[in-house]
Amino acid sequence: MIDIHSHILPAIDDGSQSVEESLELMEISRKQGVELMVATPHFYAEKDRPELFFERRSRAEDKLRDAMFSDYLYPKLMVGAEVAYFDSLVRSDVLEKLCIRDTNVLLLEMPFRQWSKKVISDVIDIQKLTGLQVLIAHINRYIQFQERGVLESFLEQGIWIQSNADAFINKHTVRQALGMLEKNQIHVLGSDCHNLEARRPNMIDAVQIITDKFGEGKQTQIT
């Protein structure tokens, strides 16, 4: 399995606060069958200067890699960012550097409100004009605010959709999540894990629910 959305880099955002916690998060994930984790620390343009963010990210990554024991099979680590939407996003000259490393995939956190026509247009323009592949982060956290047809307009432009595993585990959202998956409106899963308490790695629980509903073919498609 691939966990494409996690906050396991130590002491860089509201995720893991130490190398030890990061290693334990990775160990739990590996025991669940995760072979690759993408570390996606938050990037907020209104707070972060890009060059300082990249320096902090690099230091956190180096600390974590130095601590990963060679005799333990941790998941492979890739690094990117969870980029919060901002007004001049489509004109930014750092988007490529914010993509998941060695890919053109930009994990984009959308506003937690109904999206305006400008927001929707900006996201589509990134997909159409920059050569980057937009991946909408944790769709389950804001789909309820959106007008009918917004998600379909993104899908028509080739934009990818990520759901948190929680959406399939929570009894209040599982029906909607399974319905979206059945319609191919979810492309990938992520744990969005932050810590060892309330936001632990949980990919295996979601995958089991998906497998029970649709079989291993659908599970393989999104993990």
C-alpha positions in Angstrom: 0.0 0.0 0.0 0.9 3.6 -0.5 0.0 6.2 2.1 0.1 9.4 0.0 -0.8 11.9 2.7 0.9 11.9 6.1 2.5 14.3 8.6 5.4 12.2 9.7 8.3 14.6 9.3 9.4 15.6 12.9 8.6 19.0 14.4 7.8 20.8 11.2 4.0 21.3 11.5 1.1 20.0 13.7 2.1 16.4 12.9 4.8 14.3 14.6 6.7 16.3 17.2 9.8 14.1 17.5 11.9 11.7 15.5 10.9 8.9 17.9 7.2 9.6 17.2 7.9 9.6 13.4 9.6 6.3 13.6 6.8 4.8 15.5 4.2 6.1 13.0 6.2 4.5 10.2 6.5 1.3 12.1 2.8 1.1 12.7 2.2 1.8 9.0 4.6 -0.9 7.9 2.9 -3.5 10.1 -0.4 -2.5 8.4 1.1 -3.2 5.0 2.2 0.3 3.9 5.3 0.1 1.7 5.6 3.8 0.8 4.7 6.9 2.9 4.6 10.3 1.4 5.4 13.0 4.0 3.4 16.0 3.2 3.9 18.8 5.7 1.6 21.8 5.6 2.7 24.8 3.4 0.8 28.0 4.0 1.8 30.8 1.6 0.6 33.5 4.0 2.9 32.2 6.7 5.7 30.5 5.0 8.5 31.9 2.9 9.2 29.1 0.4 12.9 29.0 0.9 12.6 28.8 4.6 9.9 26.1 4.3 12.2 24.0 2.1 15.1 24.4 4.5 12.9 23.3 7.5 11.6 20.4 5.5 15.1 19.3 4.4 16.4 19.4 8.0 13.4 17.4 9.3 13.8 14.8 6.5 17.5 14.4 7.2 16.9 13.9 10.9 14.3 11.2 10.2 16.4 9.4 7.6 19.4 9.4 9.8 17.4 7.7 12.6 15.8 5.0 10.4 17.5 1.8 11.4 19.0 -0.1 8.4 18.0 -3.4 9.9 14.3 -2.5 10.2 12.1 -2.5 7.1 10.4 0.9 7.4 8.2 2.1 4.5 10.0 3.9 1.8 9.9 7.6 2.4 9.0 10.3 -0.2 8.6 14.0 0.6 6.2 16.6 -0.8 3.9 19.1 0.8 0.2 19.7 1.5 -0.2 23.1 -0.1 -3.1 25.2 1.2 -4.9 27.1 -1.6 -4.0 30.8 -1.9 -5.1 33.5 -4.2 -2.1 33.8 -6.4 -1.5 30.0 -6.5 -1.8 29.6 -10.3 0.9 32.2 -10.8 3.3 30.9 -8.2 6.8 30.0 -9.4 7.4 27.4 -6.6 4.6 24.9 -7.3 7.0 22.4 -8.9 9.2 22.4 -5.8 6.1 21.8 -3.7 5.1 18.7 -5.7 5.8 15.2 -4.3 9.5 14.7 -5.1 10.3 13.1 -8.5 6.7 13.5 -9.6 4.5 16.3 -10.9 1.8 15.7 -8.3 0.7 18.7 -6.3 -1.3 17.8 -3.1 -3.7 20.7 -2.7 -5.6 21.5 0.4 -8.8 23.4 -0.5 -10.6 26.1 1.6 -12.9 24.7 4.2 -16.0 26.5 2.8 -18.0 26.6 -0.3 -15.5 27.2 -3.2 -16.0 30.3 -5.3 -15.9 30.3 -9.0 -12.5 31.8 -8.8 -11.1 29.0 -6.6 -12.6 26.4 -8.9 -11.2 28.2 -12.0 -7.7 28.5 -10.4 -7.5 24.8 -9.6 -8.6 23.9 -13.1 -6.0 26.3 -14.6 -3.2 24.7 -12.6 -4.2 21.4 -14.1 -4.5 22.7 -17.6 -1.7 25.3 -17.9 1.2 24.2 -15.7 1.8 20.6 -16.6 1.3 19.6 -13.0 -1.1 16.9 -11.7 -3.4 18.4 -9.1 -4.4 16.0 -6.3 -7.2 17.4 -4.0 -6.4 16.5 -0.4 -8.9 14.8 1.9 -12.0 15.5 -0.2 -14.1 14.0 2.7 -13.4 17.1 4.8 -15.1 19.6 2.6 -17.3 17.9 0.0 -20.4 18.7 2.1 -19.9 22.4 1.6 -19.8 22.3 -2.2 -22.5 22.8 -4.9 -23.6 19.9 -7.0 -21.4 19.3 -10.0 -18.1 20.8 -8.7 -16.5 17.5 -8.1 -17.5 16.3 -11.6 -16.0 19.4 -13.2 -12.7 18.6 -11.5 -12.8 15.0 -12.6 -13.6 16.0 -16.2 -10.3 18.0 -16.2 -8.3 15.0 -15.0 -7.8 16.3 -11.5 -7.2 13.5 -8.9 -9.1 13.1 -5.7 -7.6 11.8 -2.4 -9.8 10.7 0.6 -8.6 10.1 4.1 -9.0 6.6 5.4 -11.1 8.0 8.2 -14.0 8.6 5.7 -14.4 4.8 5.3 -14.0 4.1 9.0 -16.4 6.7 10.4 -20.0 5.4 10.6 -21.3 8.8 9.6 -19.3 9.1 6.4 -18.7 5.5 5.3 -21.8 5.4 3.0 -20.8 8.5 1.2 -17.2 7.5 0.8 -18.1 4.1 -0.6 -20.6 5.7 -3.0 -17.9 8.1 -4.2 -15.4 5.2 -4.6 -18.0 3.2 -6.6 -18.4 6.1 -9.0 -14.6 6.4 -9.4 -14.6 9.8 -7.7 -11.8 8.8 -5.3 -8.4 7.9 -6.8 -6.1 7.4 -3.8 -6.2 7.0 0.0 -4.1 8.6 2.7 -4.0 8.2 6.4 -3.3 11.9 7.0 -1.8 10.6 10.2 -0.4 13.2 12.6 0.3 11.5 15.9 0.1 8.4 18.0 -3.2 9.3 19.7 -6.2 10.8 17.9 -4.7 10.7 14.4 -2.8 7.4 14.1 -2.1 5.5 10.9 -5.3 3.7 9.9 -4.9 2.6 6.3 -5.6 -1.1 7.0 -9.0 -0.5 8.5 -10.2 1.5 5.5 -8.8 -1.1 3.1 -10.6 -3.9 4.8 -13.9 -2.1 4.6 -13.3 -1.4 0.9 -12.3 -5.0 0.2 -15.3 -6.4 2.0 -17.6 -4.1 -0.1 -16.0 -4.3 -3.5 -13.3 -7.0 -3.4 -9.5 -6.8 -3.8 -9.7 -5.2 -7.3 -11.1 -1.9 -6.1 -8.7 -2.0 -3.1 -5.7 -2.4 -5.4 -7.0 0.4 -7.6 -6.7 3.1 -4.9 -3.8 1.9 -2.7 
